[in-house]
Amino acid sequence: MIRDPKDLQRYDAGERANHWVVGISFILLALSGLAFFHPAFFPLTQLFGGGTWARILHPYIGVFMAFFFVLLFLRFHKLNKMTPADHEWLSKAKNMVDGNDHDMPEQGKYNGGQKVMFWTLAIC
């Protein structure tokens, strides 16, 4: 059976780009934050042009990441609303872990576990 490539696409280009912007921003913030945290990591500031530039760029990258994280949340929050089927899925999650997934309830784009993870990360 030949499948149309669109059938396999789970996320569109905008969603993937938004996710990568947040991910790369997180890595940059982690590296600069480590450099500020302990003197042993101070050489990481060279990735940003030195200590002064790392200190200047760190808060701007943080605001940039926060903005794109909010956009990511707005893209996905409607798809992650909990439904009765999700509660049923969560009650049967042990079956899924045990490899007995044939009697799991029908799910949409995300299952109950993915929705719990989304809301945990969004709130924290």
N, C-alpha and C positions, 0 to 999 in steps of 0.2 A: 504494500500500500504506500503510495506517495503522499507525503504530507506537505501542505502549504506551510512555508516558513512562518507565516503570521500566526498559525495555530500554536506554534511553540513559544511565541514571544510572551513572556509573563509580565514584563515591564517595558514601558515605552522609553524612548531615548531621553526625554526630559526627566523621568523618574530616576533612570540610571545616572544621568549627569548630576542631578541633585544629590543623590546618595554618595557619589564619588567626591563631590565638593565637600560634603560634611566629613567624609572619611579622611581625605587628605588634610583638611583643616585640623582635624583631631590629632593626626600624627604630628603635624607641625607644632601644635600647642603642647603635645606631650614632650617633644624634643626640647623646645625652648623652656618649658616648665621644669624639666629635669635639670637643665643647665642652671636655673635659678635656685633649685632645691638644694644642691650639694656641690661643693667646689670640685669634686672629682668629675662631675659632668659638665663643668664649665667649657671645655673644648667644643661641646656641641653648639655653642654660640657662633662658631665659625661658619656653620651652615647658613646663618642669617647675616653674615658680614661683620661679626664681632659682638661683644657684649652690649654695646650701646644700641646697635640696630636690633638685636634680639629683644631688648627691653622696650624699644619703641614699637616693634612689630607685634609683639605678643598680644597686647590688648586689642589691636585692630583685627588680628586674625580671629580672636575670640568673638568679637562682635559679628564678624563676617560669618563664622560658623554658626552662631546663635540664630542669625537671620535665616540661613539656609536650613537649619534644623527646624525652625518654625514652619518654613515652606514645606518641608518634608512631612511634618506632622499634619499640616492642612491637606496635603495630598492623600494621606492614608487614613485619617481618623474615621471617616464614614465607613470605610470597608472593614474597620476593626471594632464595630459595635457588637457587643455580646448579644447572642440570641439564645433561645431555649435549646436549639441544636448544639450550640457551643458548650452549654452546661452539661448536656448529655455526653458530648465528646470528652469533656474533662473527666466525667465520672467513669468513663471507659478507657482512660488514657493508659492504665496499666496493661490492658489487653494489647494496645498498640505497641508498647515497649516489649511485651512478650512475643511479638510477631503474629499475634492473632487479630489481624485488622479487618477481617471479612465482615464483622458485624458492627463496624463503626458507623455512626450516623453520617448522612450526606452533608458535605461542607461546601462553602463557597470558595472564594479565592484563598482565604486563610482559615485554618482550623482553630479550635478553641485555645490550644497551647500557644499558637503564634499570636493570637489576640491578647492573651495574658502577657506574653513577652513584650508586645508593642506598648501596652498600657503601663507596664512596669518601667520600661525605659523612658516613656514619655513623661511619667510623673516624677521619676527620680532624676 
